[in-house]
Amino acid sequence: YWLIIFIKHNIWTNRIIISNIDYKDMLKLWYLAVPVGLIPVVLTFFIGFAPAGTDDKAWLMLPGGITFQPSELMKICFIITFAAHLGYAKEHDINKLKTLIPLAIHGLFPVGLILVQGDAGTAIIFGIIFAAMMFAAGLKIRYYVIAASALVVSSPLIYFFVMNDDQRSRILGIFDLEDDLLGADYQQWQGRIALANGGMTGQGLFKGELTQANIVPEGYNDFIFVSIGEELGLLGCLAVIILLAAICLRCIRVGRLSTDERGMYIAVGVFAMILGQSVINIGMCLSILPVIGITLPFFSSGGTSLACLFLGIGSQVYFSSIFS
């Protein structure tokens, strides 16, 4: 009940307020987005806490017992500030080092900050947003090849000297889930069983044997796709994928129709955020990717994530009203 009220409230807030604000006005106030996005994240290093089932102190406790995850808001603030930065840099050649280096610092700063916070999953999403927006601005492919090569070369060092034992266990679990069924592999193993239980049409809404018994950890949050699979089957999973794909395609269409490059960068940033989270989350649930704590956009439980997604979509609604 309260989740429905929350969603309805945010939909109306999104349509009435955010979707009617000119994105150009947002870009003019980019300097306000910096402290709005940065200060709450910094506060987590001092007064942050980790809710039950998590290890990272990436949340803040607000009055009234409301929890808030600042990194979600920081994604939207980053998209706005980086779009403004790209708009300025585009006046020069972004493929020149004197222009590229400041952009790289701007883009990689939130990645590093969130990594220090301990949330590797969210840091990856920031990296995806950064890479997509840079591509939209015309960054040459050779830079992506260089970055990918450097990542491959340094991956052994990252694996052995940067990752902790839990992170390494989750990566190894992709190749052999039966190696640690009572430990790091438990969640994905139970998720596989739940998906298999669903079959083509599922066991019925709210009738999932494993998900309703909470045998699948985080079945309402990170593993909501597994819950959908068990209760609504393969057809339900396909419906979710089609809905998310439609939203992503709409973002791309809005970006292509935009006559202002900065507006296009915002559309691409929101697209990359939704697509990146969707692919990684579904990959986690299918045991193709390691579990890194990424929510499924618009479906997973989490008020902060949902509200910030509406903020991002609000700008798309404004674009659509102009260009459709």
Secondary structure, 3 states (H helix, E strand, C coil): CHHHHHHHHHHHHHHHCHHHCCHHHHHHCHHHHHHHHHHHHHHHHHHCECCCCCCCCCEEEECCCEEECHHHHHHHHHHHHHHHHHHHHCCCCCCCHHHHHHHHHHHHHHHHHHHHHCCHHHHHHHHHHHHHHHHHCCCCHHHHHHHHHHHHHHHHHHHHHHCCHHHHHHHHHHHCHHHCCCCCCHHHHHHHHHHHHHCCCCCCCCCCCCCCCCCCCCCCCCCHHHHHHHHHHHHHHHHHHHHHHHHHHHHHHHHHHCCCHHHHHHHHHHHHHHHHHHHHHHHHHCCCCCCCCCCCCCCCCCHHHHHHHHHHHHHHHHHHHHHC
